[in-house]
Amino acid sequence: MPEHLVDRDPQVTPQQMAAALVPPPQFRDASFASYRPDADYPSQASVRDAVEAFVTAGGGGAAPRRGLFGRRRGPSSDTTAKSGVYLDGGFGVGKTHLLAAAYHAATGRKTFGTFIEYTALVGALGFQGTVDLLRGTALVCIDEFELDDPGDTMVMTRLIKELSETGTRFAATSNTPPGALGEGRFAAQDFLREIQAMSDRFDTMRIDGLDFRRRAVDESAGVVADVAAALPSGHVTLDDFRAVVAHLASVHPSKYVAMVDDLDAVGLTEVQPFTDQTDALRWVALVDRLYDAQVRIVASGTPLDRVYPDTMLDGGYRKKYLRAASRVVALTRAVD
């Protein structure tokens, strides 16, 4: 008998949030050797080698004490002299795989989390509490660096500055789909203004390529006529899509990880396009957590990659919506 996702409102302690700062299950065994670069896009292999060199240069502990805003040592092309690497590129080119590979290859204390997970930790522990918790970490991996909330961006840049001054090194990723602000640069001009000279301490690496999750241009998220009948065996939930969207408004995004914990699949009936951007953004956050946990989605109604109207796709959150669209295609692919 399926449960209901709308009945889930987990309580998560700051200690649990900190303990969860590890790569998601699908990247548990990610390595530089298992990364498969596309021969048609040489930047994939070159970035893989550069990130591996960066991690190797980190040694067994934190990097030498050097402020992120201090004078640069060595030429800008010297990755090993940088306090961080920043992987900039489109969806599905393997940035998260490389980030997880960096985590696994690094020695010493290390953390791996999404931008949202780190900002949620600051919300739970406070800024100084988070600095104290992460101080002494050799490598901090930040997946999906977000640029749309100036407040959160400033919190993260301050956190990076504080930790880098004690020797912590960083690896980060961000999505910049076609048409997105900052394509091919250090993410975005707004971000450049916020972090100022910090970008000089990161080696920005552009990864080109096709989305491995969505090779065919006409491929869309799968839909079924009878969700209940199509659900696989195991631990599953079954809910009306609109009810789930409404429930997300009452659960803090930091709890979404625990909300989908131990699920094999979620069933969603009568999916409809969004009319409210806040609802759409909460759904994107849930999709990210479902994808990290590789929870299958079985849905009816509008394909889940087509729930964002053009007015939303043309706005400032375009990259988030396209990332979610790419991921739901993969999560529904097993459904015929």
C-alpha positions as CSV (number, residue, x, y, z in Angstrom):
1,M,0.0,0.0,0.0
2,P,1.6,3.3,-1.1
3,E,2.3,6.0,1.5
4,H,1.6,9.7,0.9
5,L,4.4,12.2,0.4
6,V,2.2,14.8,1.9
7,D,2.3,13.0,5.2
8,R,6.0,13.4,5.5
9,D,7.4,16.3,7.5
10,P,10.7,15.1,8.9
11,Q,12.6,16.7,11.7
12,V,16.3,17.2,10.9
13,T,18.9,18.3,13.4
14,P,21.9,20.4,12.5
15,Q,24.1,17.3,13.4
16,Q,22.2,15.2,10.8
17,M,22.5,18.0,8.2
18,A,26.3,18.1,8.8
19,A,26.5,14.3,8.6
20,A,24.7,14.3,5.3
21,L,27.5,16.4,3.6
22,V,28.7,13.5,1.5
23,P,28.1,12.6,-2.2
24,P,24.7,11.2,-3.1
25,P,24.4,7.4,-3.5
26,Q,24.7,7.5,-7.3
27,F,28.1,9.1,-7.0
28,R,29.3,6.8,-4.1
29,D,31.9,5.2,-6.4
30,A,32.6,8.2,-8.7
31,S,36.3,8.5,-9.7
32,F,38.4,10.3,-12.3
33,A,39.0,6.9,-13.9
34,S,35.3,6.2,-14.2
35,Y,34.5,9.5,-15.8
36,R,33.9,9.0,-19.5
37,P,34.7,12.1,-21.5
38,D,33.1,12.7,-24.9
39,A,35.7,12.6,-27.5
40,D,33.8,15.2,-29.5
41,Y,34.3,17.7,-26.6
42,P,38.0,17.8,-25.6
43,S,37.3,20.1,-22.7
44,Q,35.8,17.2,-20.8
45,A,39.1,15.3,-20.6
46,S,41.2,18.4,-20.0
47,V,39.0,19.5,-17.1
48,R,39.0,16.0,-15.6
49,D,42.8,16.1,-15.7
50,A,43.0,19.6,-14.2
51,V,40.6,18.8,-11.4
52,E,42.6,15.7,-10.5
53,A,45.8,17.7,-10.5
54,F,44.2,20.3,-8.2
55,V,43.1,17.6,-5.7
56,T,46.5,15.9,-5.9
57,A,48.2,19.2,-5.2
58,G,46.1,19.5,-2.0
59,G,48.1,16.8,-0.3
60,G,46.9,15.2,2.9
61,G,45.5,18.3,4.6
62,A,44.5,21.9,4.2
63,A,46.4,24.1,1.8
64,P,49.0,26.6,3.1
65,R,47.5,29.5,4.9
66,R,46.7,32.1,2.3
67,G,43.9,34.5,2.1
68,L,41.5,34.2,-0.8
69,F,41.9,37.9,-1.4
70,G,45.7,37.8,-1.0
71,R,48.2,38.4,-3.7
72,R,48.2,35.6,-6.3
73,R,51.2,33.4,-6.5
74,G,52.0,31.9,-9.8
75,P,50.3,32.4,-13.2
76,S,46.5,32.3,-13.5
77,S,46.8,29.1,-15.6
78,D,48.5,27.3,-12.7
79,T,45.6,25.3,-11.1
80,T,47.7,24.1,-8.2
81,A,48.2,27.7,-7.0
82,K,44.5,28.3,-6.7
83,S,42.3,28.1,-3.6
84,G,39.5,26.6,-5.7
85,V,38.3,25.2,-9.0
86,Y,35.0,26.2,-10.5
87,L,33.4,24.0,-13.1
88,D,31.1,26.0,-15.4
89,G,29.0,24.3,-18.1
90,G,25.6,23.0,-19.2
91,F,23.6,20.1,-17.9
92,G,24.6,16.5,-18.0
93,V,28.3,17.0,-18.9
94,G,29.6,15.3,-15.8
95,K,30.4,18.2,-13.5
96,T,28.9,16.5,-10.4
97,H,30.7,13.3,-11.2
98,L,34.0,15.2,-11.3
99,L,33.1,17.0,-8.1
100,A,32.4,13.7,-6.4
101,A,35.6,12.2,-7.8
102,A,37.5,15.1,-6.3
103,Y,35.8,14.4,-2.9
104,H,36.8,10.7,-3.0
105,A,40.3,11.4,-4.2
106,A,41.0,14.0,-1.5
107,T,42.6,13.0,1.7
108,G,41.9,14.6,5.1
109,R,38.6,16.0,6.3
110,K,36.2,16.9,3.4
111,T,32.6,17.7,2.8
112,F,30.2,17.5,-0.2
113,G,26.9,19.3,-0.5
114,T,24.7,21.4,-2.7
115,F,24.7,25.2,-2.3
116,I,21.2,24.8,-0.7
117,E,22.5,22.3,1.9
118,Y,25.3,24.6,3.0
119,T,23.0,27.7,3.3
120,A,20.6,25.5,5.2
121,L,23.4,24.6,7.6
122,V,24.1,28.3,8.1
123,G,20.4,28.8,8.8
124,A,20.5,26.0,11.4
125,L,23.8,26.7,13.1
126,G,24.3,30.4,12.3
127,F,27.2,31.7,10.3
128,Q,29.9,31.5,13.0
129,G,28.6,28.0,14.1
130,T,29.0,26.8,10.5
131,V,32.5,28.3,10.2
132,D,33.5,26.5,13.5
133,L,32.0,23.2,12.2
134,L,33.9,23.4,8.9
135,R,37.1,24.9,10.1
136,G,40.0,22.5,9.4
137,T,38.3,20.9,6.4
138,A,40.8,20.2,3.7
139,L,38.3,20.3,0.8
140,V,34.8,21.7,0.6
141,C,32.8,20.6,-2.5
142,I,29.8,22.8,-3.5
143,D,27.5,21.5,-6.1
144,E,25.0,23.7,-8.0
145,F,26.3,27.0,-6.9
146,E,23.2,29.3,-7.1
147,L,23.3,33.0,-8.1
148,D,19.6,34.0,-7.8
149,D,19.5,34.9,-4.1
150,P,22.0,37.8,-3.3
151,G,21.7,37.1,0.4
152,D,22.6,33.4,0.1
153,T,25.3,34.2,-2.3
154,M,26.9,36.7,0.1
155,V,26.6,34.1,2.9
156,M,28.5,31.5,0.9
157,T,31.1,33.9,-0.4
158,R,31.8,35.0,3.2
159,L,32.0,31.4,4.3
160,I,34.5,30.6,1.5
161,K,36.6,33.6,2.5
162,E,36.6,32.7,6.2
163,L,37.5,29.1,5.6
164,S,40.1,29.7,2.9
165,E,42.0,32.0,5.2
166,T,42.6,28.9,7.4
167,G,43.7,26.8,4.4
168,T,40.5,25.1,3.2
169,R,40.3,24.5,-0.5
170,F,37.1,24.5,-2.6
171,A,35.6,22.8,-5.7
172,A,32.3,24.1,-7.0
173,T,30.0,23.6,-10.0
174,S,27.3,25.6,-11.6
175,N,24.9,25.2,-14.6
176,T,24.9,27.8,-17.3
177,P,22.6,26.7,-20.1
178,P,22.4,28.5,-23.4
179,G,21.0,32.0,-23.0
180,A,21.9,32.1,-19.3
181,L,23.7,35.1,-17.9
182,G,27.4,34.5,-17.6
183,E,27.7,31.7,-20.2
184,G,31.4,30.8,-20.4
185,R,32.5,33.2,-17.6
186,F,32.7,32.9,-13.8
187,A,28.9,32.1,-13.7
188,A,27.4,35.6,-13.8
189,Q,28.3,39.3,-13.6
190,D,26.1,39.6,-10.5
191,F,28.2,36.9,-8.9
192,L,31.4,38.7,-9.9
193,R,30.2,41.9,-8.3
194,E,29.3,40.0,-5.1
195,I,32.5,38.1,-4.7
196,Q,34.8,40.8,-6.2
197,A,38.4,39.6,-6.3
198,M,37.5,36.1,-5.0
199,S,37.2,34.9,-8.6
200,D,40.9,35.5,-9.0
201,R,41.6,32.8,-6.5
202,F,39.5,30.2,-8.4
203,D,40.4,28.5,-11.6
204,T,37.3,28.6,-13.8
205,M,37.0,25.6,-16.1
206,R,34.5,25.5,-18.9
207,I,33.1,22.0,-19.7
208,D,31.3,21.7,-23.1
209,G,29.2,18.8,-24.3
210,L,25.7,17.3,-24.6
211,D,23.3,16.4,-21.8
212,F,23.9,12.7,-21.3
213,R,20.5,12.4,-19.7
214,R,18.7,13.8,-22.7
215,R,20.4,13.0,-25.9
216,A,17.4,13.1,-28.2
217,V,15.9,16.5,-28.7
218,D,12.4,15.1,-28.8
219,E,12.7,13.1,-25.6
220,S,10.4,14.1,-22.9
221,A,9.5,12.9,-19.4
222,G,7.4,9.7,-19.3
223,V,3.8,9.7,-18.4
224,V,1.3,6.9,-17.7
225,A,-2.4,6.5,-17.7
226,D,-2.7,4.7,-14.3
227,V,-0.1,5.8,-11.8
228,A,-1.1,3.4,-9.1
229,A,-0.8,0.4,-11.4
230,A,2.5,1.5,-12.9
231,L,4.3,2.0,-9.5
232,P,7.1,-0.5,-8.9
233,S,7.3,-2.7,-5.8
234,G,9.1,-1.3,-2.8
235,H,8.7,1.7,-0.7
236,V,6.6,4.1,-2.8
237,T,4.2,7.1,-2.3
238,L,1.2,8.1,-4.3
239,D,-0.2,11.7,-4.3
240,D,-2.0,14.3,-6.3
241,F,0.7,16.6,-7.9
242,R,-1.0,19.7,-6.7
243,A,-1.3,18.4,-3.1
244,V,2.5,17.7,-3.1
245,V,3.3,21.2,-4.4
246,A,1.0,22.7,-1.6
247,H,2.8,20.5,1.0
248,L,6.2,21.7,-0.1
249,A,5.2,25.2,1.1
250,S,5.0,23.9,4.7
251,V,8.3,22.0,4.7
252,H,11.7,23.8,4.7
253,P,13.8,22.8,1.7
254,S,16.6,21.7,4.0
255,K,14.2,18.8,5.0
256,Y,13.6,17.6,1.4
257,V,16.6,15.2,1.6
258,A,15.0,13.4,4.6
259,M,11.6,13.7,3.0
260,V,12.5,11.4,0.2
261,D,14.9,9.2,2.2
262,D,14.4,5.4,1.7
263,L,11.9,5.8,-1.1
264,D,12.0,3.7,-4.3
265,A,9.5,5.7,-6.2
266,V,7.0,8.6,-6.0
267,G,3.7,8.5,-7.8
268,L,2.1,11.8,-9.0
269,T,-1.3,12.1,-10.5
270,E,-2.7,14.8,-12.7
271,V,0.5,16.9,-13.2
272,Q,-0.3,20.4,-14.3
273,P,1.9,23.3,-15.4
274,F,2.9,25.8,-12.8
275,T,1.2,29.2,-12.5
276,D,3.2,30.4,-9.4
277,Q,6.9,30.8,-9.6
278,T,7.4,30.1,-5.8
279,D,5.7,26.8,-6.2
280,A,7.8,26.0,-9.2
281,L,11.1,26.7,-7.4
282,R,10.1,24.5,-4.4
283,W,9.4,21.7,-6.9
284,V,12.8,22.2,-8.5
285,A,14.4,21.8,-5.0
286,L,12.5,18.5,-4.5
287,V,13.5,17.2,-7.9
288,D,17.1,17.8,-7.1
289,R,16.8,15.7,-4.0
290,L,14.9,13.0,-5.8
291,Y,17.6,12.9,-8.4
292,D,20.4,12.7,-5.9
293,A,18.6,9.7,-4.2
294,Q,17.7,8.3,-7.7
295,V,14.0,8.0,-6.7
296,R,12.0,6.9,-9.7
297,I,9.0,9.2,-10.7
298,V,5.8,7.7,-12.1
299,A,3.4,10.5,-13.2
300,S,0.3,11.2,-15.2
301,G,-0.9,14.4,-16.9
302,T,1.5,17.0,-18.3
303,P,5.1,15.6,-18.8
304,L,7.1,16.9,-15.9
305,D,9.7,18.6,-18.1
306,R,6.9,20.8,-19.6
307,V,5.5,22.2,-16.4
308,Y,7.3,25.6,-16.8
309,P,5.6,28.2,-18.9
310,D,7.6,30.4,-21.3
311,T,7.3,33.3,-18.9
312,M,9.2,31.4,-16.3
313,L,11.8,29.9,-18.7
314,D,12.5,33.4,-20.0
315,G,13.2,34.7,-16.5
316,G,16.1,34.7,-14.1
317,Y,15.5,31.1,-12.9
318,R,15.8,29.6,-16.3
319,K,18.9,27.5,-15.4
320,K,17.1,25.9,-12.4
321,Y,14.0,24.9,-14.5
322,L,16.1,23.4,-17.3
323,R,18.2,21.4,-14.8
324,A,15.0,20.0,-13.3
325,A,13.5,19.3,-16.7
326,S,16.7,17.3,-17.6
327,R,16.6,15.4,-14.3
328,V,12.9,14.4,-14.5
329,V,13.5,12.9,-18.0
330,A,16.0,10.6,-16.4
331,L,13.8,9.8,-13.4
332,T,10.8,8.9,-15.5
333,R,12.7,7.1,-18.3
334,A,11.9,3.6,-16.9
335,V,8.2,4.3,-17.4
336,D,6.8,3.4,-20.7
